[in-house]
Amino acid sequence: MATEIISVSGLHCHGCELNVEDSIKELPGIKKVKGNFNEGTVKVEFDESKTTTAAIREKIREAGYKDK
């Protein structure tokens, strides 16, 4: 298992957190996702054999946010 904390611009509220979390959860191998709009981050625990950081970042962009 790997853990990544990704900075995300555009997280303004709890709804934004949920939007990003739900998008990332669509990927295989995601164990836990927690957004934090106050810090502008998303913490993701995932199985590296099933998904990648690049795929997670792509999901963030698809949800309408920018990864830093």
N, C-alpha and C positions, 0 to 999 in steps of 0.2 A: 504494500500500500504506500502511496505517496500523498503528501499534503502540499498544496500550493496556496499561497495567499496572493491574489491578483488585484492590483489597483485598477479601479474602474471609474471613469469619469461619467457623470450624468446620473448617478444615484442620488435622488433628491428626497425620497420618502420611503416608507415601508412598502408601498406598492411597487416601487422600483426594485427593491430587494427581492420581493416575491417573483417579479417578472424574470429577473436574471436567474434566480434559483430554479424556477420551473423550467426554463430553457436548458440549463445545464443538466438537470435531472433526466432529460431525454436521452442523454448519452449512456452507452453501456458502461458498466464498471464504476459508476458513481456511487460512493458509499454515503457521503454527507456533504451538504452544501449549506453555507450560512453567509448571507450578505450582511453588510453593515454600512448603511448609507452615511452615518456620521463620520466614519473613517474612509469611506469610498473604497471599500475592499470586498472581495468575495473569497472566503476560505473554502477550499474544495479538497475532500479526501476521496481518492480514486484508485482503482486497480490499474496500474501502468500497463498490464498485459491486455487491457480491454479498451483503453482510451489514452489520449495524449493531452498534454498541456495546450498544444496547438489547437486541438479539437475543442477544448473548453473555451479558449480565447475566441474561436470562431463563433461559438454559440452565444457568447457575450455580444459580439458584433451583430449577429443575426437578431438579437433581442433589441437592438437599437442603441447600444451603449458602446463606449470605447474603452478598450483595455490599454493600460499604460505600460 
